[in-house]
Amino acid sequence: MAPSPVPDQNAMPETKSLTPATLQINILSFGHKHEPPGKTDLLFDVRFLPNPYYVPELKEKTGLDEAVATHALHHENGRQFLVHLFALLDFLLPEFARSGRNNLTIAVGCTGGQHRSVAVAEEIYRHLAKGKWQVQVVHRDIDR
């Protein structure tokens, strides 16, 4: 009997031995009020977090400033969001790497792209860099 040209659906797929450095992860912070980002693979809207824009002493600062990040993230909802986000990324990224992807873009958006999205993008960067992922971050609208 000749072998079937249809692949065996029960056969285990061939897995590649991939390290985190195999997958280039690009993190992009942006503002929804500006043009939407181009091609992204994962997009997180963080407009539910407290907006430092409405705090006079934080308005002119960015998410790179510790006081802004604290205002946006250091409360129960902010902490829980990061816990769940990191768990999701810790699950997804190895799967993307195993699927043969070599590039992945994670976009994080808030209203103006200067405060909350920047703070969250930096947290993602720090988390992934600890895991030895090849990662870079760009804050597209931070100076707008």
N, CA and C atoms as an extended XYZ file, in Angstrom:
432
Properties=species:S:1:pos:R:3:atomname:S:1:resname:S:1:resid:I:1 pbc="F F F"
N         0.839       -1.167        0.000 N   MET     1
C         0.000        0.000        0.000 CA  MET     1
C         0.893        1.242        0.000 C   MET     1
N         0.583        2.220       -0.841 N   ALA     2
C         1.367        3.453       -0.965 CA  ALA     2
C         1.083        4.368        0.221 C   ALA     2
N         2.095        5.134        0.652 N   PRO     3
C         1.875        6.062        1.758 CA  PRO     3
C         0.863        7.144        1.370 C   PRO     3
N         0.079        7.551        2.329 N   SER     4
C        -0.945        8.567        2.093 CA  SER     4
C        -0.305        9.948        1.978 C   SER     4
N        -0.752       10.765        0.997 N   PRO     5
C        -0.205       12.117        0.882 CA  PRO     5
C        -0.764       13.058        1.957 C   PRO     5
N        -1.802       12.620        2.668 N   VAL     6
C        -2.400       13.443        3.718 CA  VAL     6
C        -1.617       13.229        5.008 C   VAL     6
N        -1.169       14.301        5.651 N   PRO     7
C        -0.403       14.129        6.890 CA  PRO     7
C        -1.260       13.526        7.994 C   PRO     7
N        -0.615       12.740        8.831 N   ASP     8
C        -1.280       12.124        9.981 CA  ASP     8
C        -1.608       13.211       11.000 C   ASP     8
N        -2.899       13.443       11.251 N   GLN     9
C        -3.333       14.497       12.159 CA  GLN     9
C        -2.920       14.222       13.600 C   GLN     9
N        -2.641       12.972       13.931 N   ASN    10
C        -2.260       12.618       15.295 CA  ASN    10
C        -0.753       12.640       15.518 C   ASN    10
N         0.000       12.810       14.443 N   ALA    11
C         1.453       12.818       14.577 CA  ALA    11
C         1.893       14.077       15.318 C   ALA    11
N         2.901       13.926       16.154 N   MET    12
C         3.435       15.076       16.883 CA  MET    12
C         4.202       15.954       15.902 C   MET    12
N         3.962       17.264       15.932 N   PRO    13
C         4.703       18.137       15.030 CA  PRO    13
C         6.173       18.172       15.413 C   PRO    13
N         6.999       18.371       14.402 N   GLU    14
C         8.426       18.492       14.660 CA  GLU    14
C         8.655       19.801       15.401 C   GLU    14
N         9.366       19.737       16.513 N   THR    15
C         9.622       20.958       17.273 CA  THR    15
C        11.065       21.367       17.082 C   THR    15
N        11.254       22.653       17.002 N   LYS    16
C        12.596       23.192       16.872 CA  LYS    16
C        13.106       23.524       18.263 C   LYS    16
N        14.381       23.370       18.447 N   SER    17
C        14.974       23.764       19.717 CA  SER    17
C        15.263       25.255       19.632 C   SER    17
N        14.379       26.043       20.209 N   LEU    18
C        14.509       27.489       20.126 CA  LEU    18
C        14.826       28.073       21.490 C   LEU    18
N        15.646       29.075       21.480 N   THR    19
C        15.917       29.816       22.702 CA  THR    19
C        15.162       31.132       22.620 C   THR    19
N        14.933       31.793       23.754 N   PRO    20
C        14.236       33.068       23.700 CA  PRO    20
C        14.889       34.072       22.760 C   PRO    20
N        16.211       34.022       22.624 N   ALA    21
C        16.904       34.984       21.771 CA  ALA    21
C        16.585       34.779       20.291 C   ALA    21
N        15.963       33.653       19.928 N   THR    22
C        15.602       33.389       18.540 CA  THR    22
C        14.497       34.324       18.069 C   THR    22
N        13.644       34.751       18.965 N   LEU    23
C        12.502       35.595       18.632 CA  LEU    23
C        12.814       37.042       18.989 C   LEU    23
N        12.818       37.927       17.981 N   GLN    24
C        13.016       39.364       18.221 CA  GLN    24
C        11.673       39.966       18.608 C   GLN    24
N        11.601       40.548       19.795 N   ILE    25
C        10.362       41.150       20.282 CA  ILE    25
C        10.508       42.664       20.251 C   ILE    25
N         9.579       43.306       19.566 N   ASN    26
C         9.552       44.762       19.471 CA  ASN    26
C         8.358       45.261       20.273 C   ASN    26
N         8.607       46.145       21.211 N   ILE    27
C         7.537       46.730       22.018 CA  ILE    27
C         7.354       48.167       21.551 C   ILE    27
N         6.122       48.534       21.249 N   LEU    28
C         5.811       49.866       20.745 CA  LEU    28
C         4.760       50.516       21.628 C   LEU    28
N         5.088       51.652       22.236 N   SER    29
C         4.058       52.425       22.934 CA  SER    29
C         3.557       53.485       21.960 C   SER    29
N         2.259       53.796       22.052 N   PHE    30
C         1.679       54.764       21.115 CA  PHE    30
C         0.455       55.411       21.741 C   PHE    30
N        -0.007       56.484       21.109 N   GLY    31
C        -1.219       57.166       21.533 CA  GLY    31
C        -2.339       56.918       20.547 C   GLY    31
N        -3.504       56.533       21.062 N   HIS    32
C        -4.656       56.271       20.197 CA  HIS    32
C        -5.111       57.519       19.455 C   HIS    32
N        -4.861       58.712       19.995 N   LYS    33
C        -5.316       59.925       19.319 CA  LYS    33
C        -4.434       60.280       18.121 C   LYS    33
N        -3.330       59.605       17.974 N   HIS    34
C        -2.464       59.762       16.808 CA  HIS    34
C        -2.765       58.602       15.865 C   HIS    34
N        -2.112       58.545       14.748 N   GLU    35
C        -2.377       57.457       13.800 CA  GLU    35
C        -2.163       56.105       14.464 C   GLU    35
N        -2.978       55.110       14.088 N   PRO    36
C        -2.795       53.779       14.689 CA  PRO    36
C        -1.448       53.194       14.269 C   PRO    36
N        -0.922       52.293       15.085 N   PRO    37
C         0.360       51.679       14.709 CA  PRO    37
C         0.179       50.802       13.478 C   PRO    37
N         1.275       50.555       12.791 N   GLY    38
C         1.233       49.653       11.644 CA  GLY    38
C         1.010       48.224       12.106 C   GLY    38
N         1.667       47.305       11.459 N   LYS    39
C         1.483       45.889       11.772 CA  LYS    39
C         1.906       45.591       13.213 C   LYS    39
N         0.966       45.043       13.965 N   THR    40
C         1.265       44.588       15.321 CA  THR    40
C         0.720       43.176       15.483 C   THR    40
N         1.316       42.427       16.372 N   ASP    41
C         0.858       41.060       16.632 CA  ASP    41
C        -0.010       40.987       17.881 C   ASP    41
N         0.349       41.753       18.889 N   LEU    42
C        -0.427       41.827       20.132 CA  LEU    42
C        -0.616       43.303       20.448 C   LEU    42
N        -1.836       43.693       20.806 N   LEU    43
C        -2.104       45.092       21.123 CA  LEU    43
C        -2.860       45.172       22.441 C   LEU    43
N        -2.352       45.986       23.347 N   PHE    44
C        -2.975       46.159       24.652 CA  PHE    44
C        -3.361       47.622       24.836 C   PHE    44
N        -4.629       47.847       25.146 N   ASP    45
C        -5.163       49.182       25.390 CA  ASP    45
C        -5.143       49.422       26.895 C   ASP    45
N        -4.366       50.406       27.339 N   VAL    46
C        -4.221       50.637       28.779 CA  VAL    46
C        -4.907       51.926       29.230 C   VAL    46
N        -5.897       52.378       28.476 N   ARG    47
C        -6.616       53.598       28.848 CA  ARG    47
C        -7.472       53.418       30.097 C   ARG    47
N        -7.606       52.208       30.598 N   PHE    48
C        -8.354       51.977       31.844 CA  PHE    48
C        -7.538       52.356       33.077 C   PHE    48
N        -6.224       52.489       32.928 N   LEU    49
C        -5.363       52.851       34.058 CA  LEU    49
C        -5.513       54.345       34.371 C   LEU    49
N        -5.261       54.751       35.618 N   PRO    50
C        -5.350       56.174       35.965 CA  PRO    50
C        -4.440       57.016       35.062 C   PRO    50
N        -4.966       58.147       34.590 N   ASN    51
C        -4.244       58.973       33.627 CA  ASN    51
C        -3.451       60.082       34.323 C   ASN    51
N        -2.116       60.002       34.297 N   PRO    52
C        -1.287       61.041       34.912 CA  PRO    52
C        -1.439       62.410       34.247 C   PRO    52
N        -1.972       62.453       33.054 N   TYR    53
C        -2.170       63.717       32.340 CA  TYR    53
C        -2.999       64.697       33.170 C   TYR    53
N        -3.919       64.176       33.956 N   TYR    54
C        -4.814       65.031       34.733 CA  TYR    54
C        -4.273       65.410       36.108 C   TYR    54
N        -3.040       65.033       36.377 N   VAL    55
C        -2.375       65.423       37.624 CA  VAL    55
C        -1.368       66.512       37.247 C   VAL    55
N        -1.599       67.750       37.682 N   PRO    56
C        -0.770       68.870       37.213 CA  PRO    56
C         0.737       68.631       37.299 C   PRO    56
N         1.210       68.061       38.392 N   GLU    57
C         2.661       67.863       38.525 CA  GLU    57
C         3.193       66.711       37.671 C   GLU    57
N         2.316       65.899       37.067 N   LEU    58
C         2.749       64.779       36.220 CA  LEU    58
C         2.486       65.025       34.734 C   LEU    58
N         1.638       65.979       34.423 N   LYS    59
C         1.186       66.209       33.048 CA  LYS    59
C         2.339       66.358       32.056 C   LYS    59
N         3.360       67.105       32.405 N   GLU    60
C         4.471       67.376       31.483 CA  GLU    60
C         5.565       66.307       31.532 C   GLU    60
N         5.396       65.314       32.380 N   LYS    61
C         6.380       64.232       32.468 CA  LYS    61
C         5.935       63.089       31.569 C   LYS    61
N         6.733       62.031       31.510 N   THR    62
C         6.390       60.865       30.689 CA  THR    62
C         6.404       59.603       31.544 C   THR    62
N         6.000       58.520       30.931 N   GLY    63
C         6.000       57.226       31.601 CA  GLY    63
C         7.385       56.715       31.938 C   GLY    63
N         8.425       57.399       31.469 N   LEU    64
C         9.790       57.040       31.854 CA  LEU    64
C        10.119       57.568       33.244 C   LEU    64
N         9.312       58.513       33.720 N   ASP    65
C         9.509       59.099       35.041 CA  ASP    65
C         8.856       58.207       36.094 C   ASP    65
N         9.579       57.937       37.157 N   GLU    66
C         9.082       57.021       38.194 CA  GLU    66
C         7.749       57.469       38.794 C   GLU    66
N         7.565       58.768       38.984 N   ALA    67
C         6.315       59.263       39.575 CA  ALA    67
C         5.117       58.972       38.669 C   ALA    67
N         5.308       59.062       37.372 N   VAL    68
C         4.228       58.767       36.419 CA  VAL    68
C         3.909       57.280       36.443 C   VAL    68
N         4.942       56.450       36.394 N   ALA    69
C         4.730       54.998       36.427 CA  ALA    69
C         4.040       54.585       37.724 C   ALA    69
N         4.439       55.185       38.819 N   THR    70
C         3.812       54.876       40.107 CA  THR    70
C         2.337       55.243       40.083 C   THR    70
N         2.018       56.427       39.577 N   HIS    71
C         0.619       56.863       39.510 CA  HIS    71
C        -0.212       55.911       38.646 C   HIS    71
N         0.334       55.483       37.527 N   ALA    72
C        -0.416       54.645       36.588 CA  ALA    72
C        -0.518       53.190       37.026 C   ALA    72
N         0.505       52.679       37.698 N   LEU    73
C         0.590       51.229       37.902 CA  LEU    73
C         0.601       50.746       39.349 C   LEU    73
N         0.948       51.580       40.284 N   HIS    74
C         1.129       51.085       41.650 CA  HIS    74
C        -0.138       51.242       42.485 C   HIS    74
N        -1.140       50.504       42.076 N   HIS    75
C        -2.409       50.378       42.786 CA  HIS    75
C        -2.916       48.984       42.437 C   HIS    75
N        -3.981       48.543       43.057 N   GLU    76
C        -4.413       47.149       42.893 CA  GLU    76
C        -4.685       46.776       41.438 C   GLU    76
N        -5.433       47.583       40.700 N   ASN    77
C        -5.724       47.249       39.300 CA  ASN    77
C        -4.463       47.222       38.450 C   ASN    77
N        -3.576       48.172       38.663 N   GLY    78
C        -2.331       48.212       37.901 CA  GLY    78
C        -1.463       46.999       38.169 C   GLY    78
N        -1.332       46.647       39.443 N   ARG    79
C        -0.523       45.465       39.795 CA  ARG    79
C        -1.133       44.188       39.229 C   ARG    79
N        -2.455       44.046       39.363 N   GLN    80
C        -3.120       42.848       38.838 CA  GLN    80
C        -2.998       42.770       37.323 C   GLN    80
N        -3.124       43.904       36.659 N   PHE    81
C        -2.966       43.926       35.205 CA  PHE    81
C        -1.592       43.398       34.812 C   PHE    81
N        -0.545       43.883       35.467 N   LEU    82
C         0.805       43.430       35.125 CA  LEU    82
C         0.986       41.946       35.405 C   LEU    82
N         0.443       41.455       36.507 N   VAL    83
C         0.537       40.020       36.816 CA  VAL    83
C        -0.086       39.205       35.682 C   VAL    83
N        -1.288       39.581       35.270 N   HIS    84
C        -1.979       38.834       34.210 CA  HIS    84
C        -1.296       39.013       32.853 C   HIS    84
N        -0.843       40.217       32.570 N   LEU    85
C        -0.157       40.471       31.302 CA  LEU    85
C         1.123       39.650       31.207 C   LEU    85
N         1.915       39.641       32.269 N   PHE    86
C         3.159       38.877       32.256 CA  PHE    86
C         2.884       37.385       32.117 C   PHE    86
N         1.849       36.884       32.784 N   ALA    87
C         1.499       35.461       32.659 CA  ALA    87
C         1.102       35.138       31.222 C   ALA    87
N         0.328       36.015       30.601 N   LEU    88
C        -0.070       35.799       29.210 CA  LEU    88
C         1.148       35.800       28.291 C   LEU    88
N         2.026       36.774       28.451 N   LEU    89
C         3.221       36.840       27.611 CA  LEU    89
C         4.142       35.650       27.858 C   LEU    89
N         4.274       35.226       29.113 N   ASP    90
C         5.117       34.066       29.426 CA  ASP    90
C         4.584       32.799       28.771 C   ASP    90
N         3.287       32.731       28.558 N   PHE    91
C         2.695       31.597       27.850 CA  PHE    91
C         2.837       31.758       26.335 C   PHE    91
N         2.494       32.935       25.823 N   LEU    92
C         2.436       33.133       24.372 CA  LEU    92
C         3.790       33.169       23.675 C   LEU    92
N         4.760       33.846       24.255 N   LEU    93
C         6.015       34.056       23.537 CA  LEU    93
C         6.746       32.763       23.194 C   LEU    93
N         6.853       31.791       24.101 N   PRO    94
C         7.471       30.527       23.695 CA  PRO    94
C         6.683       29.830       22.577 C   PRO    94
N         5.361       29.989       22.596 N   GLU    95
C         4.547       29.385       21.533 CA  GLU    95
C         4.822       30.054       20.194 C   GLU    95
N         4.922       31.371       20.187 N   PHE    96
C         5.272       32.073       18.947 CA  PHE    96
C         6.654       31.638       18.469 C   PHE    96
N         7.612       31.511       19.384 N   ALA    97
C         8.963       31.086       19.010 CA  ALA    97
C         8.942       29.675       18.433 C   ALA    97
N         8.195       28.765       19.073 N   ARG    98
C         8.115       27.384       18.587 CA  ARG    98
C         7.449       27.301       17.218 C   ARG    98
N         6.569       28.239       16.931 N   SER    99
C         5.875       28.207       15.640 CA  SER    99
C         6.772       28.669       14.497 C   SER    99
N         7.978       29.097       14.833 N   GLY   100
C         8.915       29.500       13.795 CA  GLY   100
C         8.979       31.004       13.567 C   GLY   100
N         8.209       31.759       14.329 N   ARG   101
C         8.249       33.218       14.190 CA  ARG   101
C         9.622       33.717       14.599 C   ARG   101
N        10.100       34.733       13.898 N   ASN   102
C        11.370       35.322       14.303 CA  ASN   102
C        11.226       36.789       14.697 C   ASN   102
N        10.007       37.328       14.567 N   ASN   103
C         9.764       38.725       14.890 CA  ASN   103
C         8.348       38.870       15.415 C   ASN   103
N         8.176       39.628       16.493 N   LEU   104
C         6.853       39.818       17.088 CA  LEU   104
C         6.771       41.241       17.633 C   LEU   104
N         5.677       41.933       17.315 N   THR   105
C         5.489       43.297       17.801 CA  THR   105
C         4.344       43.347       18.802 C   THR   105
N         4.654       43.887       19.974 N   ILE   106
C         3.668       44.102       21.032 CA  ILE   106
C         3.431       45.605       21.110 C   ILE   106
N         2.203       46.036       20.845 N   ALA   107
C         1.862       47.456       20.921 CA  ALA   107
C         1.068       47.721       22.191 C   ALA   107
N         1.352       48.857       22.816 N   VAL   108
C         0.661       49.266       24.040 CA  VAL   108
C         0.184       50.694       23.816 C   VAL   108
N        -1.135       50.892       23.896 N   GLY   109
C        -1.669       52.215       23.610 CA  GLY   109
C        -2.424       52.838       24.763 C   GLY   109
N        -2.243       54.142       24.913 N   CYS   110
C        -3.071       54.945       25.817 CA  CYS   110
C        -3.589       56.122       24.989 C   CYS   110
N        -4.087       57.147       25.604 N   THR   111
C        -4.682       58.240       24.842 CA  THR   111
C        -3.649       59.005       24.026 C   THR   111
N        -2.629       59.542       24.692 N   GLY   112
C        -1.654       60.375       23.998 CA  GLY   112
C        -0.323       59.716       23.704 C   GLY   112
N        -0.049       58.577       24.329 N   GLY   113
C         1.205       57.873       24.079 CA  GLY   113
C         2.398       58.413       24.846 C   GLY   113
N         2.143       59.145       25.923 N   GLN   114
C         3.244       59.730       26.686 CA  GLN   114
C         3.363       59.190       28.106 C   GLN   114
N         2.267       58.728       28.673 N   HIS   115
C         2.272       58.368       30.089 CA  HIS   115
C         2.079       56.868       30.315 C   HIS   115
N         0.819       56.423       30.295 N   ARG   116
C         0.491       55.042       30.666 CA  ARG   116
C         1.109       54.013       29.731 C   ARG   116
N         0.990       54.218       28.422 N   SER   117
C         1.532       53.226       27.483 CA  SER   117
C         3.044       53.116       27.611 C   SER   117
N         3.698       54.233       27.850 N   VAL   118
C         5.155       54.229       28.025 CA  VAL   118
C         5.529       53.453       29.287 C   VAL   118
N         4.821       53.722       30.384 N   ALA   119
C         5.114       53.030       31.646 CA  ALA   119
C         4.907       51.526       31.509 C   ALA   119
N         3.820       51.116       30.865 N   VAL   120
C         3.545       49.683       30.693 CA  VAL   120
C         4.566       49.056       29.747 C   VAL   120
N         4.894       49.736       28.650 N   ALA   121
C         5.890       49.199       27.712 CA  ALA   121
C         7.227       48.976       28.411 C   ALA   121
N         7.604       49.894       29.276 N   GLU   122
C         8.857       49.740       30.027 CA  GLU   122
C         8.792       48.549       30.981 C   GLU   122
N         7.648       48.344       31.612 N   GLU   123
C         7.482       47.182       32.497 CA  GLU   123
C         7.584       45.883       31.700 C   GLU   123
N         6.958       45.850       30.531 N   ILE   124
C         7.051       44.663       29.669 CA  ILE   124
C         8.505       44.431       29.283 C   ILE   124
N         9.188       45.485       28.882 N   TYR   125
C        10.595       45.374       28.501 CA  TYR   125
C        11.418       44.765       29.636 C   TYR   125
N        11.264       45.310       30.837 N   ARG   126
C        12.042       44.794       31.979 CA  ARG   126
C        11.724       43.327       32.250 C   ARG   126
N        10.452       42.984       32.178 N   HIS   127
C        10.049       41.600       32.435 CA  HIS   127
C        10.654       40.650       31.401 C   HIS   127
N        10.551       41.001       30.134 N   LEU   128
C        11.043       40.108       29.082 CA  LEU   128
C        12.562       40.052       29.039 C   LEU   128
N        13.223       41.154       29.327 N   ALA   129
C        14.689       41.164       29.327 CA  ALA   129
C        15.234       40.226       30.400 C   ALA   129
N        14.518       40.106       31.529 N   LYS   130
C        14.941       39.166       32.579 CA  LYS   130
C        14.868       37.731       32.081 C   LYS   130
N        13.963       37.463       31.161 N   GLY   131
C        13.795       36.119       30.623 CA  GLY   131
C        14.715       35.823       29.459 C   GLY   131
N        15.650       36.703       29.198 N   LYS   132
C        16.654       36.525       28.147 CA  LYS   132
C        16.072       36.629       26.737 C   LYS   132
N        14.908       37.254       26.613 N   TRP   133
C        14.369       37.488       25.278 CA  TRP   133
C        15.157       38.607       24.608 C   TRP   133
N        15.233       38.545       23.296 N   GLN   134
C        15.838       39.628       22.519 CA  GLN   134
C        14.735       40.665       22.321 C   GLN   134
N        14.844       41.804       22.997 N   VAL   135
C        13.722       42.741       23.050 CA  VAL   135
C        14.204       44.180       22.901 C   VAL   135
N        13.397       44.974       22.223 N   GLN   136
C        13.657       46.412       22.125 CA  GLN   136
C        12.341       47.147       22.312 C   GLN   136
N        12.438       48.402       22.750 N   VAL   137
C        11.232       49.195       22.988 CA  VAL   137
C        11.362       50.532       22.270 C   VAL   137
N        10.255       50.966       21.665 N   VAL   138
C        10.180       52.262       20.990 CA  VAL   138
C         8.946       52.980       21.520 C   VAL   138
N         9.131       54.237       21.918 N   HIS   139
C         8.018       55.060       22.397 CA  HIS   139
C         7.690       56.065       21.294 C   HIS   139
N         6.821       55.661       20.392 N   ARG   140
C         6.555       56.420       19.173 CA  ARG   140
C         6.070       57.843       19.423 C   ARG   140
N         5.172       58.031       20.371 N   ASP   141
C         4.528       59.336       20.539 CA  ASP   141
C         4.949       60.071       21.806 C   ASP   141
N         6.022       59.663       22.418 N   ILE   142
C         6.415       60.232       23.709 CA  ILE   142
C         6.694       61.734       23.628 C   ILE   142
N         7.136       62.228       22.492 N   ASP   143
C         7.483       63.648       22.359 CA  ASP   143
C         6.405       64.481       21.678 C   ASP   143
N         5.231       63.923       21.481 N   ARG   144
C         4.163       64.673       20.790 CA  ARG   144
C         3.428       65.566       21.741 C   ARG   144
